[in-house]
Amino acid sequence: MTIEYLKRGKPATERAEDDAKTRAIVERTLKDIETRGDAAVRELSEKFDKYSPENFRLSEAQIDALIGELSDREIADIKFAQEQVVKFAQAQRASMLDIEVEPLPGVILGHKNIPVQSVGCYVPGGKFPMVASAHMSVATAKVAGVPRIVACTPPWQGKPNPAVIAAMHFGGAHEIYVLGGIQAVGAMAIGTGTIDRVHMLVGPGNVFVAEAKRQLFGRVGIDLFAGPTETMVIADDTVDGELCATDLLGQAEHGYNSPAVLLTNSRKLAEDTLSEIDRLLGILPTADTAGKSWEDYGEVILCDSYDEMLAVADDIASEHVQVMTDRDDWFLDNMTCYGALFLGPRTNVANGDKVIGTNHTLPTRKAGRYTGGLWVGKYLKTHSYQKVLTDEAATMIGEYGSRLCMLEGFVGHAEQCNIRVRRYGGLNVPYGQGAPCREAAE
């Protein structure tokens, strides 16, 4: 493989140092929340958000008042976007069926899809109020049938953001708290005097939120590791540098550490994109953020062939992959490691982020190698069950089970089978021995 980097980001060693610092901060903070509960949460909110209301949970009257601050057009737009997300989630839910089969006479096996009983949805909003994240987590949990949905979002400019609160409320949140960062996910997962803990955490966030979810995993379930936004543009000479630069910077503005990668087999496109990025950073209102992210985490990789681009893309396993080539469906058919694909120049990541209907909470940091993004199925637990209906089936399965348990040395296990063989089959199996092989006896 002969790839050429026309631009590299921050070295991996420096990124590892940043990760280590983040881990230590999160570990201390979560321990403080576990030890001091509400007092720690309030101190953290005061320190990082300059926000300390009488109660972090919004009342119905407060929610109604905040929604009342929005225009009819804003409410209609929020509901339209949420409707698209709900429609797709409902279609996904309909594809997940409970099953029951009878593989042997008298033996019934099945599974049921049961909703997680309580979910904590984190909706980012410190720098930008992430209205769409409420659709992705809260509304999807409602479609799944989760009976208790808790939603947290940080204050925006010193107070609850009306649009985010409206989206949470319309989506079906049962409890809404104005809390951000580690203190929000820590409070939901660990529990405090005023917040009952949840069974699962979902939603994207900054590096501290993502690391907190990682450290809390096991105590609660999590959807996936969804840290700072990543984007990759895979393009050839069928598109131009302005389009590529716009799509790269459009995601780089999320934060100061949002990787943006151009993967191309066209040197001219690579060079044109670099020039366009410089031009756009001169006029983009969010250039301070996007420019820093591009400087430290932006990359331009030149490949010889489409096969090479495919191999590099799967190795990077980016969260968002914008494909604009003469063979978009070929990438759809062959790519295996990514968060979500955006195929063709007519679509873009912003559509997926805000309105088109697919979920925008997606795996980052190579997690796309082993998981997809948040979807209605993440809220469902598939539980199996079994029934044995006849004496004949109990005897036959029991005989096999008895011998297989003895093969592994589990005498107590074998006796669970043997007692059924004796009671339902009338066969004498001595205690501590495996059932006889009926075929051999015959």
Secondary structure, 3 states (H helix, E strand, C coil): CCCEEEECCCCHHHHHHHHHHHHHHHHHHHHHHHHHCHHHHHHHHHHHHCCCCCCCECCHHHHHHHHCCCCHHHHHHHHHHHHHHHHHHHHHHHCCCCEEEEEECCEEEEEEEEECCEEEEECCCCCCCCHHHHHHHHHHHHHHCCCEEEEEECCECCECCHHHHHHHHHHCCCEEEECCHHHHHHHHHHCCCCCCCCCEEECCCCHHHHHHHHHHECCEEECCCCCCCCEEEEECCCCCHHHHHHHHHHHHCCCCCCCEEEEECCHHHHHHHHHHHHHHHCCCCCHHHHHHHHHHHEEEEECCCHHHHHHHHHHHCCCEEEEECCCHHHHHHHCCCCCEEEECCCCCHHHHHHCCCCCCCCCCCCHHHCCCCCCHHHHEEEEEEEEECCHHHHHHHHHHHHHHHHHHCCHHHHHHHHHHHHHHHCCCCCCCCCCCCHHHHC
